[in-house]
Amino acid sequence: MAKIAIVQDIYWEYLGVMYIASVLKRGGHRVEVFIERSDKNLVKGLLDFAPDLTAFPVTTGMHIRAVETAHAIKKFINTKIIFGAYHPTFFPEIISEDCVDIICRGEAEETMLELADRVDRNEDFSVFNCWVKDGKGIIKKDVRPLVADLDSLPFPDRKLYIAKYPFMKTGQAHVIAGRGCPFSCSFCFNHAFRRLYKDKGEAFRLRSVGNVIEEIKEIKTRFGPKSIYMQDDTFALDKKWVLDFLDSYAKLVKLPFVCMIRVDSVDEKLISRLKEAGCSSVFFGVETGSEALRNSLLNKKITDAQIVETAALLKKYGLRFRTFNMLNLPGESLKDAYKTVELNQKIKTDFPWSSLYYPYPGTELADHALRSNLIEDTPSKAQPSFFKAGMISSSHKNRLANLQKLFFYAVKFPRLFPLVKKIIGIRPNIFFDFAFLAGYAYNLIKSEGLSFGDTLRIGRRNMGRFFFNR
């Protein structure tokens, strides 16, 4: 039996981590998660656990702290350190850090199980999906084929976090019905993911309706959530699948749920069925109010008319919606940014949400920004959050950062927009930050059905590290 420690920096239930833990436990291995602000406390906990493998789920921005933590662990503990998830998948050069022994690229369930099995057999770690240091250099293995039958995976280990950190239990359970995305938005990693897995299986895969419903019924019985969050980026893409799912959900689950859609993947029939099945809110990407930027720069392939039409249908059936938007895009003008506010005002977004564009390694838009000398920080020095400061150089960068902080108010209260245009010229400061956090908390509570207590409890522990970088 191998012992695997999973170390992360924020209090958040990652579905990918819970899937990996389930597969490892089914294989007879022991898994424990460690979330500590203090390196001293983390090292003490790891010394007691004595892990054979210590794995970090690493996202761009949070990778800086992961490297610091891994260095602290290496000083006291003889363990192999693995970096996995999005950042090492698309920025594998992070293996050059002295503290990193292995990186895992792509989907990790089978890979982590094989690594754990090799610990038991005292074999080397050169397995598919991994880059491994062997003392002489770096062994770079190709990715293995994607898991074709997602029903073959065990349900996520939902006790992994809350058994150790009970305060992480909320009234909402996150579920994912499939994996992959067939679209090629330039700001997203999915086109790079498909490139990585070329000829290795279909990137877009769905679990069977029965398998997903069975998981949600189990969650309902064991954990008593008040709502379900279907986290698929393309939940409504396969219309037959989603209509079958909604029929079963309405009969067998009967809990409020939220989901994400593309405005070009739904019609009036589907929207009415979402409402009938208990959907309380839907989320979709507007990205920018400039149709030219949305379709030429971002390759979103969605028109203003489609956004307006879908928003009207959602309003017709009483479905509230959150929109995802970005500011400080490469080449974006203040006029473009104002269009984003104005389009959200026009469709009467219930929950306006905006980030600052983040150039993720491996994406087409990040490559474009690099070629154009627009990125001010390299991936190794990236901001920990896409809410804090923009990474694209621009003469109006500070104004866009301030507009992002006040985006919620400019959209929800259109009469304030002229005032917002004036005050965003002030130097960025903590008052903008707190204004943003208030609007963000409102969106979480109202759009996802989270309680004020859940939001405060988790937010209080994560805000400093994720938003203020401390």
C-alpha positions in Angstrom: 0.0 0.0 0.0 1.5 3.3 -1.1 0.7 6.5 0.8 -0.2 9.6 -1.3 -0.4 13.1 0.1 -2.3 15.7 -1.9 -1.2 19.3 -1.0 -3.1 22.3 -2.1 -3.1 26.0 -1.1 -6.8 26.9 -0.9 -9.8 25.3 0.8 -11.6 24.0 -2.3 -13.1 20.7 -3.2 -11.4 19.8 -6.5 -13.5 17.2 -8.4 -10.3 16.0 -10.2 -8.6 15.3 -6.9 -11.6 13.5 -5.5 -11.7 11.3 -8.6 -8.0 10.5 -8.3 -8.5 9.7 -4.6 -11.3 7.3 -5.4 -9.3 5.4 -8.0 -6.3 5.2 -5.6 -8.4 3.9 -2.7 -10.0 1.4 -5.0 -6.5 0.2 -5.8 -5.7 -0.4 -2.2 -3.7 2.8 -1.5 -4.0 5.4 1.2 -4.8 9.1 0.4 -4.9 12.2 2.6 -5.3 15.8 1.6 -3.3 18.6 3.3 -4.3 22.3 3.3 -2.1 24.5 5.5 -1.2 28.1 5.5 1.9 27.5 7.6 4.8 25.5 6.0 5.7 24.4 9.6 2.3 22.9 10.2 2.2 21.3 6.8 5.7 19.7 7.2 4.6 18.4 10.7 1.5 16.8 9.2 3.4 15.2 6.4 6.1 13.9 8.7 3.4 12.1 10.7 1.8 10.7 7.5 5.1 9.8 5.8 3.9 9.9 2.2 5.6 7.9 -0.6 4.3 10.4 -3.1 3.3 14.1 -2.5 1.1 15.5 -5.3 0.1 19.1 -6.0 -2.8 20.1 -8.2 -1.3 23.2 -9.8 -3.0 26.0 -11.6 -1.3 28.9 -13.3 -0.7 31.7 -10.8 -1.0 29.3 -7.8 2.1 27.5 -9.1 4.4 30.0 -7.5 3.2 29.1 -4.0 3.3 25.4 -4.9 7.0 25.7 -5.8 7.7 27.5 -2.5 5.8 24.8 -0.5 7.5 21.9 -2.4 10.9 23.4 -1.5 10.0 23.5 2.2 8.8 19.9 2.1 12.0 18.7 0.4 14.1 20.1 3.2 12.6 17.7 5.8 10.9 14.8 4.0 12.1 12.2 1.6 9.1 12.0 -0.8 8.7 12.2 -4.5 6.9 15.4 -5.4 4.5 15.4 -8.4 2.9 18.5 -10.0 -0.2 17.8 -11.9 -3.3 19.6 -13.4 -3.4 22.4 -15.9 -0.2 24.4 -15.3 2.3 21.5 -15.7 0.2 20.0 -18.5 0.6 23.1 -20.7 3.8 24.5 -19.0 5.8 21.3 -18.5 9.0 23.3 -18.1 8.1 23.7 -14.4 9.9 20.3 -14.0 13.1 22.3 -14.1 12.4 23.4 -10.5 14.7 21.5 -8.1 11.8 20.5 -5.9 9.8 18.8 -8.6 10.5 15.1 -9.4 7.6 14.3 -11.7 5.0 16.2 -13.6 1.7 14.5 -14.7 0.2 15.9 -17.9 -3.5 15.5 -18.8 -6.0 13.2 -17.1 -4.4 11.6 -14.0 -6.5 8.8 -12.6 -4.8 5.9 -14.3 -1.4 7.5 -14.1 -1.5 8.1 -10.3 -2.7 4.6 -9.8 0.2 3.2 -11.8 2.7 5.4 -9.9 1.3 4.2 -6.6 1.5 0.5 -7.8 5.1 1.1 -8.8 5.9 2.3 -5.3 4.7 -1.0 -3.9 6.8 -2.9 -6.5 9.8 -0.6 -6.1 9.8 0.2 -9.8 10.8 3.3 -11.6 8.3 6.0 -12.3 8.6 6.4 -16.1 4.9 5.9 -16.9 2.6 7.4 -19.6 1.6 11.1 -19.0 4.7 11.8 -16.9 7.9 13.6 -17.3 10.3 12.2 -14.7 13.8 13.1 -13.4 15.9 10.0 -13.3 19.3 11.4 -12.1 20.7 11.7 -15.7 18.0 13.9 -17.2 14.3 14.0 -17.8 12.3 11.1 -19.2 9.4 12.5 -21.3 6.6 10.0 -21.8 3.6 10.5 -24.1 0.1 10.7 -22.8 -1.9 7.5 -22.6 -5.3 7.2 -24.4 -8.2 9.0 -22.7 -10.6 7.1 -20.6 -13.3 6.3 -23.1 -15.9 4.9 -20.7 -16.3 7.5 -17.9 -18.8 5.2 -16.2 -15.9 2.9 -15.4 -14.5 5.4 -13.0 -15.7 5.3 -9.4 -17.6 8.2 -8.0 -15.5 11.0 -6.5 -14.4 10.5 -2.9 -16.6 13.2 -1.3 -15.3 12.5 2.2 -11.7 13.3 1.3 -12.0 17.0 2.2 -14.8 17.2 4.7 -13.6 14.3 6.9 -10.5 16.3 7.7 -11.9 19.8 7.2 -15.6 19.7 8.2 -16.0 23.4 7.7 -15.6 22.8 4.0 -19.0 21.1 3.8 -21.5 23.4 2.1 -25.1 23.0 1.0 -24.1 22.5 -2.6 -22.6 19.5 -4.3 -20.5 19.8 -7.5 -21.1 17.1 -10.2 -19.6 16.8 -13.7 -21.4 14.8 -16.4 -18.7 14.6 -19.0 -15.2 15.8 -20.0 -13.8 17.7 -22.8 -15.1 20.5 -25.1 -15.4 20.5 -28.9 -15.0 24.3 -29.3 -11.8 26.2 -29.9 -12.1 29.5 -28.0 -8.6 31.0 -28.1 -8.5 31.9 -24.4 -9.3 28.4 -23.2 -7.1 25.3 -22.9 -9.4 22.9 -24.7 -7.9 23.3 -28.1 -4.4 22.7 -26.6 -5.9 19.7 -24.7 -7.2 18.2 -28.0 -3.8 18.8 -29.6 -2.1 17.0 -26.7 -4.4 14.0 -27.1 -4.5 13.8 -30.9 -5.3 10.2 -31.9 -5.7 9.3 -28.2 -9.4 9.2 -28.1 -12.4 11.5 -28.3 -11.8 14.6 -26.1 -15.6 15.2 -25.5 -17.1 12.3 -23.6 -20.3 12.0 -21.6 -21.2 9.6 -18.8 -24.4 7.7 -19.1 -27.5 9.5 -17.8 -28.1 6.6 -15.4 -24.5 6.8 -14.0 -24.8 10.6 -13.3 -28.3 10.2 -11.7 -27.0 7.4 -9.5 -24.2 9.6 -8.2 -26.5 12.5 -7.5 -28.9 10.2 -5.7 -26.0 8.9 -3.6 -24.9 12.4 -2.8 -28.4 13.4 -1.8 -28.8 10.4 0.6 -25.3 10.6 2.2 -24.7 14.3 2.3 -28.0 16.1 2.1 -27.1 19.0 -0.2 -29.6 21.7 -0.9 -28.6 22.2 -4.5 -26.5 20.6 -7.3 -24.0 22.5 -9.5 -23.5 20.8 -12.8 -20.0 22.0 -13.6 -19.7 21.0 -17.3 -18.6 23.8 -19.6 -20.9 22.3 -22.3 -23.8 20.8 -20.2 -26.4 21.3 -22.9 -24.4 20.5 -25.9 -25.9 17.0 -26.5 -29.6 17.8 -26.6 -30.8 14.2 -26.5 -28.6 13.4 -23.5 -29.6 16.5 -21.6 -33.3 16.1 -22.2 -33.1 12.4 -21.0 -31.1 13.6 -18.0 -33.7 16.3 -17.2 -36.5 13.8 -17.3 -34.7 11.5 -14.9 -33.5 14.3 -12.6 -37.1 15.7 -12.3 -38.4 12.3 -11.3 -35.6 10.9 -9.1 -33.6 13.8 -7.6 -35.9 16.8 -7.2 -33.3 19.3 -6.0 -32.6 22.8 -7.4 -29.6 22.9 -9.7 -27.4 25.3 -11.7 -25.6 24.6 -14.9 -23.5 26.3 -17.6 -24.5 26.6 -21.2 -23.5 28.2 -24.5 -26.1 30.5 -25.9 -26.0 28.7 -29.3 -26.6 25.3 -27.8 -30.1 25.9 -26.3 -33.5 26.7 -27.7 -36.9 27.5 -26.1 -37.8 23.8 -25.6 -34.6 23.1 -23.7 -34.9 26.2 -21.6 -38.5 25.3 -20.6 -37.4 21.8 -19.7 -34.5 23.2 -17.6 -37.0 25.2 -15.6 -39.4 22.3 -15.2 -36.6 20.0 -13.9 -35.7 22.4 -11.1 -32.9 24.6 -12.7 -32.6 27.8 -10.7 -29.8 29.6 -12.5 -27.8 29.2 -15.7 -24.3 30.6 -16.5 -22.9 31.5 -19.9 -20.0 33.3 -21.4 -20.5 36.7 -23.0 -16.7 37.3 -22.7 -16.8 40.8 -24.3 -19.4 43.2 -25.6 -17.4 43.7 -28.8 -18.7 41.2 -31.3 -15.5 41.7 -33.4 -13.2 40.8 -30.5 -15.4 37.9 -29.4 -15.3 36.2 -32.7 -12.0 37.2 -34.3 -9.7 37.4 -31.3 -11.5 35.0 -28.9 -12.9 32.6 -31.6 -16.0 32.3 -29.6 -18.3 32.1 -32.7 -21.3 33.7 -30.9 -23.1 36.8 -32.0 -24.7 39.6 -30.0 -28.1 38.5 -31.5 -27.7 35.0 -30.1 -26.8 36.4 -26.7 -29.8 38.7 -26.7 -32.2 36.0 -27.9 -31.1 33.5 -25.3 -31.3 36.0 -22.5 -34.8 36.9 -23.5 -35.9 33.3 -23.4 -34.3 32.8 -20.0 -36.2 35.8 -18.7 -39.4 34.5 -20.3 -39.2 31.2 -18.3 -38.0 32.9 -15.1 -34.4 31.5 -15.2 -31.9 33.8 -13.6 -28.5 33.9 -15.3 -24.9 34.8 -14.6 -22.7 36.0 -17.4 -18.9 35.5 -17.6 -17.0 38.4 -19.0 -13.3 39.4 -19.4 -11.6 42.8 -19.4 -8.0 43.8 -20.4 -8.0 41.6 -23.5 -5.1 42.0 -25.9 -5.9 45.1 -28.0 -9.0 46.0 -26.1 -9.9 49.6 -26.0 -11.9 51.4 -23.2 -14.7 51.7 -25.7 -14.7 47.9 -26.2 -14.8 47.4 -22.4 -17.7 49.8 -22.1 -19.5 47.8 -24.7 -19.2 44.8 -22.4 -20.9 46.6 -19.6 -23.6 47.9 -22.0 -24.4 44.5 -23.5 -24.8 43.1 -20.0 -27.1 46.0 -19.1 -29.1 45.4 -22.3 -29.8 41.7 -21.5 -30.4 42.5 -17.8 -27.9 40.1 -16.5 -29.0 38.9 -13.0 -25.5 38.1 -11.9 -22.8 40.0 -13.8 -19.3 38.5 -13.3 -16.1 39.7 -14.8 -12.4 38.7 -14.5 -9.3 40.2 -16.0 -8.0 38.3 -19.0 -5.4 35.7 -17.9 -3.0 34.4 -20.6 -2.8 30.7 -19.8 0.3 28.9 -21.2 -0.4 26.8 -24.2 -3.5 28.7 -25.4 -3.7 30.4 -28.7 -4.5 33.8 -27.3 -1.6 33.7 -24.9 0.7 32.8 -27.8 -0.7 35.7 -29.7 -0.1 38.1 -26.7 3.5 36.8 -26.4 4.2 37.3 -30.0 2.8 40.8 -29.8 4.9 41.6 -26.7 1.8 42.3 -24.7 2.3 40.0 -21.7 4.0 41.8 -18.8 4.8 38.7 -16.7 6.1 35.3 -17.7 4.2 32.2 -16.5 6.7 31.8 -13.7 5.8 35.2 -12.3 2.1 35.2 -13.0 -0.5 36.7 -10.7 -2.2 34.2 -8.4 -5.6 35.4 -9.4 -7.5 36.8 -12.5 -9.3 39.1 -10.2 -6.4 41.1 -8.9 -4.4 42.8 -11.7 -4.2 42.5 -15.5 -1.3 40.9 -17.2 -1.7 42.6 -20.6 0.1 45.8 -21.1 -2.1 48.7 -22.1 -2.2 52.5 -21.7 -5.5 52.1 -19.9 -4.6 48.9 -17.9 -5.4 50.5 -14.5 -8.8 51.8 -15.7 -9.7 48.3 -16.9 -8.6 46.8 -13.6 -10.8 49.2 -11.7 -13.7 48.7 -14.1 -13.5 45.0 -13.5 -13.8 45.6 -9.7 -16.9 47.8 -10.3 -18.4 45.7 -13.1 -21.1 44.3 -10.9 -22.3 47.8 -10.0 -22.1 49.3 -13.4 -24.3 46.5 -14.8 -26.8 46.2 -12.0 -27.2 49.9 -11.6 -27.0 51.5 -15.0 -27.4 55.0 -13.6 -24.1 54.6 -11.8 -22.2 53.8 -15.0 -21.3 57.5 -15.8 -19.9 57.8 -12.3 -18.0 54.5 -12.7 -16.4 55.8 -15.9 -15.1 58.8 -13.9 -13.8 57.0 -10.8 -12.0 54.2 -12.6 -9.3 56.9 -13.4 -8.3 56.8 -9.7 -5.2 54.8 -8.9 -6.1 51.1 -8.0 -6.5 50.7 -4.3 -8.0 48.5 -1.6 -11.4 50.1 -1.8 -11.9 48.8 -5.3 -10.9 45.4 -4.0 -13.4 45.4 -1.3 -16.1 46.7 -3.6 -15.4 43.8 -5.9 -15.5 41.2 -3.1 -18.9 42.5 -2.0 -20.3 42.1 -5.5 -18.6 38.7 -5.9 -20.1 37.4 -2.6 -23.6 38.5 -3.7 -23.2 36.7 -7.0 -22.1 33.5 -5.3 -24.9 33.5 -2.7 -27.7 34.5 -5.1 -26.7 32.7 -8.3 -25.6 29.4 -6.8 -27.9 29.3 -3.7 -25.0 29.2 -1.3 -25.8 30.3 2.2 -24.2 33.4 3.6 -22.5 31.3 6.3 -21.0 28.9 3.6 -19.7 31.8 1.6 -18.2 33.6 4.6 -16.6 30.5 6.1 -14.8 29.4 2.9 -14.2 32.9 1.6 -12.5 34.0 4.8 -10.0 31.2 4.6 -9.2 31.7 0.9 -9.4 35.4 0.4 -5.9 36.3 1.6 -4.0 33.7 -0.4 -6.1 33.8 -3.6 -6.9 37.4 -3.9 -4.3 39.4 -1.9 -1.5 36.9 -2.5 -0.7 36.3 1.2 
